[in-house]
Every structure is written in structure tokens, then in C-alpha cells.
Amino acid sequence: MSIDRTQTIEWDGNALSGWVNLDGTPTKVSADRETIHAYAPGFSDALTWEIDRHRDEIFEKLLPLFKQQKRDCQHGR
């Protein structure tokens, strides 16, 4: 399963969202603040302005989670 990040990453104050290519399919993914705190090392208590400022780095750290979610969906979990 390959993952390539595409397009812009956005933080709307509630969720970080963007597009990734999962197995060659462009897929919109998102993560709320709770997910960011739990799955983005170094951002376990990030404030809104910190998430906005570091959104590219946080998104990169969440790529393994997005990959796992895609795999889980494919296997009906």
C-alpha cells in the first residue's frame, strides 16, 4: 500500500484534513484534535494555533494512521 500526500492540508479549528493517495486512489482523510493528540508524537496537547502552524508536520505523522484505517476498512473492521 503506497501513500503519497497531495494538495493542501487544512485546519478548520476542529479537524485537520487533506488528500492522500492510498493504493493509487486519491482519498480525503481527516483527524480531529483528539486523534491528533493521541497519534501525532510531540503534539499530545497541541493548541489550535500550534496545530495550524505545524499542520504539515502533524499530517505527515498521521499518515501511518490513515494507512491503517484504510487497511481496516478493506478488511471490514
Backbone torsions as a table, in degrees:
resi	resn	phi	psi	omega
1	MET	NA	121.0	178.4
2	SER	-102.2	148.4	177.9
3	ILE	-129.8	125.7	172.6
4	ASP	-129.4	133.7	179.4
5	ARG	-81.6	139.3	177.7
6	THR	-134.5	158.4	173.1
7	GLN	60.1	-161.3	-172.5
8	THR	-93.3	146.0	175.3
9	ILE	-100.9	131.9	-176.3
10	GLU	-122.7	144.2	173.0
11	TRP	-121.9	118.0	-177.7
12	ASP	-102.1	12.2	-178.2
13	GLY	94.5	-15.4	179.2
14	ASN	-123.5	-36.0	-176.2
15	ALA	-145.5	145.2	173.4
16	LEU	-95.5	128.0	-177.8
17	SER	-138.7	155.4	178.8
18	GLY	-175.5	-176.7	-178.1
19	TRP	-113.4	140.0	172.9
20	VAL	-134.1	152.8	172.6
21	ASN	-92.6	112.9	177.5
22	LEU	-108.0	112.3	-175.8
23	ASP	54.7	38.8	177.0
24	GLY	82.6	1.6	-179.6
25	THR	-108.7	119.1	175.9
26	PRO	-62.0	126.8	-175.6
27	THR	-133.7	128.7	176.0
28	LYS	-82.8	129.9	-179.5
29	VAL	-127.5	156.2	177.6
30	SER	-150.3	159.1	178.5
31	ALA	-143.9	129.5	177.1
32	ASP	-81.1	176.5	-176.6
33	ARG	-58.7	-41.6	179.8
34	GLU	-60.2	-41.5	178.5
35	THR	-66.5	-42.0	178.0
36	ILE	-59.9	-46.7	-179.4
37	HIS	-61.1	-35.5	-176.3
38	ALA	-83.6	-31.8	-169.3
39	TYR	-119.6	-2.1	178.2
40	ALA	-110.4	97.2	-178.8
41	PRO	-52.1	133.6	-179.9
42	GLY	92.2	-6.4	-178.0
43	PHE	-126.9	34.0	-175.1
44	SER	-70.3	-13.6	176.7
45	ASP	-139.4	30.5	-175.3
46	ALA	-62.6	137.1	175.4
47	LEU	-85.2	167.1	-178.1
48	THR	-53.1	-47.6	-177.3
49	TRP	-65.9	-31.6	178.9
50	GLU	-70.7	-40.7	177.9
51	ILE	-63.4	-43.2	179.6
52	ASP	-63.0	-45.7	-177.6
53	ARG	-66.1	-36.4	-175.0
54	HIS	-109.6	24.7	-173.3
55	ARG	-58.4	-37.3	179.1
56	ASP	-64.3	-45.8	179.7
57	GLU	-64.1	-43.5	179.7
58	ILE	-63.2	-43.7	179.7
59	PHE	-59.5	-43.1	177.7
60	GLU	-59.9	-41.1	179.9
61	LYS	-68.3	-22.9	-179.9
62	LEU	-89.2	-8.6	-178.8
63	LEU	-54.3	-42.5	177.0
64	PRO	-60.6	-35.1	177.3
65	LEU	-65.2	-45.1	179.0
66	PHE	-61.2	-39.6	178.2
67	LYS	-62.2	-45.4	180.0
68	GLN	-64.8	-40.4	178.9
69	GLN	-62.2	-40.5	178.0
70	LYS	-63.0	-44.8	179.6
71	ARG	-62.3	-43.5	179.2
72	ASP	-61.9	-41.2	178.9
73	CYS	-63.3	-39.6	-179.4
74	GLN	-66.7	-26.3	-178.1
75	HIS	-103.7	11.4	174.7
76	GLY	69.9	30.9	179.3
77	ARG	-94.5	NA	NA
